[in-house]
């Protein structure tokens, strides 16, 4: 696909930088954008854990403290209460992601050159096009937010189902650790591409990931494997269905539960 693009535009591969990746530079030397991407990958792991803890405690902590009864007595529909809590959490997540990006941007520009060479992107192994690195970084930020949203919705659902704060936190953390472990252990399996957790990261479909065979554990930890049967649109469908199902479960359980 990349070769077809180069032929059709009359350009050469050396005229473009590569897509950001955790285990290599986009250019011959480390650029400010490479540092930003590397820093944001680590920040994403920390922010996701924070979001899981916050979401898992939203409803379960209300059960433990007994304040859920006072909350339910308020003249608000229950779906508004649960939606308000979710939106409040996502607001904090967005601010943390934005703050992390600004820190990585300032540090990257300070320590490394700002290489604005266009990046040759291959989307879903089907379409190739050139993008400014800042635009691709903005796409990466959007993918990061979607990934954190995925785990936030699931953690909120677990918090609603389980009345115990300790149980909600424990199950949510085990779920996230299991997702990372499965990515390391079963990244090369055909069936693994249909697991919801592997479809939470969409940036891998922009050409910066490689097939699962031979990847190290540390790369698999920060960059989900790209499988031979992976597809952006199928992954997006699985992602949307998972978020919808867990959101629906959350609303139903919170609506019918007696306090």
PyMOL commands that set and color helices and strands:
alter all, ss='L'
color gray80, all
select helices_A, chain A and resi 2-9+13-15+32-58+60-65+67-73+78-111+133-161+165-185+190-194+196-199+203-206+217-222+232-256
alter helices_A, ss='H'
color red, helices_A
select strands_A, chain A and resi 119-123+127-131
alter strands_A, ss='S'
color yellow, strands_A
deselect
rebuild
show_as cartoon
